[in-house]
Amino acid sequence: TKLVVKDGKCLGVVVYDLATGQIMPVRARAVIFATGGYGRVYSRTTNAYINHGSGIGLAYKAGVPLRDMEFVQFHPTSLLGKNILITEGARGEGGYLVNNKDKRFMADYAPSAMELAPRDIVARAIKTEVDKENGFDNQYVHLDLRHIGKEKIKKRLPGIREICINFAGIDPVDTPIPIQPAQHYSMGGIDVNEKCASRVEGFFAAGECACVGVHGANRLGGNSLLETVVFGKISG
């Protein structure tokens, strides 16, 4: 419930024991936070329910500086109404993004890369299309895999097909997937150096709650796991 800091040094934490209901102090020579990002402050996010930024908030209340909190990544393709991630693999296998005019609109925003443009460009393009009333129900666009064929979808995208059947009641083999952008990753967080140390002596952070700065303003796909492994080992 609290990070204890005195005279610029972390002395420990005050914790709530879920089993007993007791609140107790824990003194420590070093404290490491790995509490995740703050995606749940957004109405649409692919993040788990625990990613509400509480660890970052505790650090801030204790006077620990934060960094780059405005750098938030939105994934372009989450399942409508469920916010379940529909991976880039679907577009990598040849999926089309189409609006309510049955147009592959990415030709207007990234004519060379099309659907494989960076996440921020694709997400912004989808939002623009919806704002221009080119979306369906003024909410979403379609990710169309039908032209890929049933056998390739079953072989290359079985997880995506399973998600669509179980959570949307549609089969992407014969029905386009309704998608919309959703918050996906927090680049900002507790300001730490390359050794995961904050500006408060004895307090460290790693993972999405921390900001080492390696992602800049827009993380590349796959690099969050790399960051977790590398800086998790360093901080541990």
C-alpha positions as CSV (number, residue, x, y, z in Angstrom):
1,T,0.0,0.0,0.0
2,K,3.0,2.3,0.4
3,L,6.6,2.7,-0.6
4,V,8.6,4.0,2.3
5,V,11.2,6.6,1.4
6,K,13.1,8.8,3.8
7,D,15.9,11.2,3.0
8,G,16.2,10.0,-0.5
9,K,16.5,6.3,0.4
10,C,14.0,3.5,0.2
11,L,13.6,1.7,3.5
12,G,10.9,-0.9,2.5
13,V,7.2,-1.1,1.9
14,V,3.9,-1.2,3.7
15,V,1.9,-4.2,2.5
16,Y,-1.7,-5.6,2.7
17,D,-1.9,-9.3,3.4
18,L,-4.8,-10.7,1.4
19,A,-5.0,-13.8,3.5
20,T,-5.2,-12.2,6.9
21,G,-6.4,-8.7,6.1
22,Q,-3.5,-7.2,8.0
23,I,-1.4,-4.2,7.0
24,M,2.2,-4.6,8.0
25,P,5.6,-2.9,7.3
26,V,8.4,-4.8,5.6
27,R,11.9,-3.4,6.0
28,A,14.2,-4.1,3.1
29,R,17.7,-3.0,1.9
30,A,16.4,-3.1,-1.7
31,V,12.9,-3.0,-3.2
32,I,12.1,-4.0,-6.8
33,F,8.8,-3.2,-8.5
34,A,7.6,-5.3,-11.5
35,T,4.0,-4.2,-11.3
36,G,3.2,-3.8,-15.0
37,G,1.9,-0.8,-17.0
38,Y,-1.2,1.4,-16.8
39,G,-3.3,0.2,-19.7
40,R,-6.4,-0.2,-17.6
41,V,-6.8,3.6,-17.3
42,Y,-8.1,3.4,-20.9
43,S,-11.6,2.2,-21.8
44,R,-10.2,-0.1,-24.5
45,T,-7.0,-2.0,-23.8
46,T,-5.5,-5.4,-24.5
47,N,-3.9,-5.4,-21.0
48,A,-4.8,-7.7,-18.1
49,Y,-7.0,-6.3,-15.3
50,I,-4.0,-5.9,-12.9
51,N,-2.4,-3.4,-15.3
52,H,-3.9,-0.3,-13.7
53,G,-0.6,1.5,-12.9
54,S,-0.8,1.1,-9.1
55,G,2.9,0.4,-8.7
56,I,3.8,3.5,-10.7
57,G,1.3,5.4,-8.6
58,L,2.9,4.2,-5.3
59,A,6.3,5.3,-6.6
60,Y,5.0,8.7,-7.6
61,K,3.4,9.3,-4.2
62,A,6.7,8.5,-2.6
63,G,8.5,11.1,-4.7
64,V,10.1,8.8,-7.2
65,P,10.3,10.6,-10.6
66,L,8.4,9.2,-13.6
67,R,9.4,9.5,-17.2
68,D,7.7,9.5,-20.7
69,M,4.2,8.9,-19.3
70,E,2.7,10.4,-22.5
71,F,4.2,7.6,-24.7
72,V,1.4,5.1,-25.0
73,Q,1.1,2.5,-27.8
74,F,-2.2,1.6,-29.4
75,H,-2.5,-1.7,-31.2
76,P,-4.5,-1.3,-34.4
77,T,-6.4,-4.6,-34.3
78,S,-8.3,-5.6,-31.2
79,L,-11.5,-7.7,-31.4
80,L,-14.6,-5.4,-31.2
81,G,-16.2,-5.4,-27.8
82,K,-13.7,-7.8,-26.3
83,N,-10.4,-5.9,-26.7
84,I,-8.6,-9.2,-27.4
85,L,-5.4,-8.7,-29.5
86,I,-5.6,-9.8,-33.1
87,T,-2.0,-10.3,-33.9
88,E,0.0,-8.6,-36.7
89,G,0.4,-12.2,-38.0
90,A,-3.1,-11.9,-39.5
91,R,-2.0,-9.0,-41.6
92,G,1.4,-10.6,-42.2
93,E,-0.3,-13.6,-43.8
94,G,-2.1,-11.3,-46.2
95,G,-5.1,-9.9,-44.3
96,Y,-6.8,-6.8,-45.7
97,L,-8.1,-3.8,-43.7
98,V,-11.3,-2.6,-45.3
99,N,-13.9,0.1,-44.5
100,N,-17.6,0.2,-45.0
101,K,-17.1,1.0,-48.7
102,D,-15.2,-2.3,-49.1
103,K,-12.0,-0.3,-49.8
104,R,-8.5,-1.2,-48.6
105,F,-8.0,2.2,-47.1
106,M,-4.3,1.8,-46.1
107,A,-3.5,2.7,-49.7
108,D,-4.4,6.3,-48.6
109,Y,-2.0,6.3,-45.6
110,A,0.9,3.9,-46.4
111,P,0.7,3.0,-50.0
112,S,4.0,1.0,-49.9
113,A,3.6,-0.9,-46.7
114,M,-0.2,-1.0,-46.7
115,E,-1.5,-3.2,-43.8
116,L,2.1,-3.8,-42.6
117,A,2.8,-0.2,-41.8
118,P,3.9,0.5,-38.2
119,R,1.3,0.2,-35.5
120,D,0.9,3.9,-34.8
121,I,0.3,4.6,-38.5
122,V,-2.3,1.8,-38.9
123,A,-4.1,2.6,-35.7
124,R,-4.3,6.3,-36.6
125,A,-5.6,5.4,-40.1
126,I,-8.4,3.2,-38.6
127,K,-9.4,6.0,-36.2
128,T,-9.4,8.5,-39.1
129,E,-11.6,6.2,-41.3
130,V,-14.1,5.9,-38.4
131,D,-14.1,9.6,-37.8
132,K,-14.8,10.1,-41.5
133,E,-17.8,7.9,-41.2
134,N,-16.1,5.2,-43.2
135,G,-16.3,2.7,-40.4
136,F,-19.1,0.2,-39.5
137,D,-21.6,1.6,-36.9
138,N,-19.1,4.5,-36.5
139,Q,-16.9,2.2,-34.4
140,Y,-14.8,-0.2,-36.3
141,V,-13.4,-1.5,-39.6
142,H,-13.0,-5.1,-40.9
143,L,-9.9,-7.3,-41.0
144,D,-10.7,-9.6,-43.9
145,L,-9.0,-13.0,-44.2
146,R,-11.5,-14.7,-46.5
147,H,-9.2,-14.5,-49.6
148,I,-6.4,-16.3,-47.7
149,G,-8.4,-19.5,-47.8
150,K,-9.6,-22.0,-45.1
151,E,-6.6,-24.3,-45.2
152,K,-4.0,-21.5,-44.8
153,I,-6.1,-19.9,-42.0
154,K,-6.3,-23.3,-40.2
155,K,-2.6,-23.9,-40.6
156,R,-1.1,-20.4,-40.1
157,L,-3.7,-18.6,-37.9
158,P,-5.4,-21.3,-35.8
159,G,-5.3,-19.2,-32.6
160,I,-6.9,-16.2,-34.3
161,R,-9.7,-18.4,-35.7
162,E,-10.3,-19.9,-32.3
163,I,-10.5,-16.4,-30.7
164,C,-13.0,-15.3,-33.3
165,I,-15.2,-18.4,-33.0
166,N,-15.2,-18.4,-29.2
167,F,-15.4,-14.7,-28.4
168,A,-17.2,-13.2,-31.4
169,G,-19.2,-16.1,-32.8
170,I,-17.8,-15.7,-36.2
171,D,-15.4,-17.8,-38.4
172,P,-12.8,-15.6,-40.2
173,V,-12.9,-18.2,-43.0
174,D,-16.1,-16.8,-44.2
175,T,-16.7,-13.6,-42.2
176,P,-14.5,-10.5,-41.8
177,I,-13.3,-9.7,-38.3
178,P,-14.6,-6.5,-36.7
179,I,-11.6,-4.7,-35.2
180,Q,-10.7,-1.3,-33.6
181,P,-7.5,0.1,-32.0
182,A,-6.9,-0.4,-28.3
183,Q,-4.3,0.6,-25.8
184,H,-1.6,-2.0,-25.8
185,Y,1.7,-0.9,-24.1
186,S,3.0,1.8,-21.8
187,M,6.4,3.1,-22.8
188,G,6.5,5.4,-19.8
189,G,6.9,4.5,-16.2
190,I,9.3,4.8,-13.2
191,D,12.5,6.6,-14.3
192,V,15.4,4.1,-14.1
193,N,18.8,3.7,-15.6
194,E,20.3,0.8,-17.5
195,K,20.8,-1.0,-14.2
196,C,17.1,-0.6,-13.3
197,A,18.0,1.8,-10.4
198,S,15.7,4.8,-9.8
199,R,16.8,8.1,-8.4
200,V,15.9,6.9,-5.0
201,E,18.6,4.8,-3.4
202,G,17.6,1.2,-2.9
203,F,14.6,1.3,-5.2
204,F,14.5,-0.5,-8.5
205,A,12.0,-1.2,-11.2
206,A,11.8,-3.5,-14.2
207,G,9.3,-4.4,-17.0
208,E,6.4,-2.3,-18.1
209,C,6.2,-0.3,-14.9
210,A,9.8,1.0,-15.6
211,C,11.1,3.4,-18.2
212,V,14.6,2.6,-19.2
213,G,14.0,4.5,-22.5
214,V,14.9,1.6,-24.9
215,H,11.6,1.9,-26.7
216,G,11.6,5.6,-27.4
217,A,8.1,6.8,-28.2
218,N,6.8,3.7,-29.9
219,R,7.9,0.1,-29.1
220,L,8.6,-2.3,-31.9
221,G,6.6,-5.5,-31.9
222,G,8.2,-8.3,-29.8
223,N,10.5,-6.0,-27.9
224,S,8.5,-6.0,-24.6
225,L,9.4,-9.7,-23.9
226,L,13.1,-8.9,-24.7
227,E,13.0,-5.9,-22.3
228,T,11.4,-8.0,-19.6
229,V,14.0,-10.8,-19.9
230,V,17.1,-8.5,-20.1
231,F,16.2,-6.0,-17.4
232,G,14.5,-8.6,-15.2
233,K,17.8,-10.4,-15.0
234,I,19.7,-7.2,-14.4
235,S,17.4,-6.0,-11.6
236,G,17.3,-9.5,-10.0
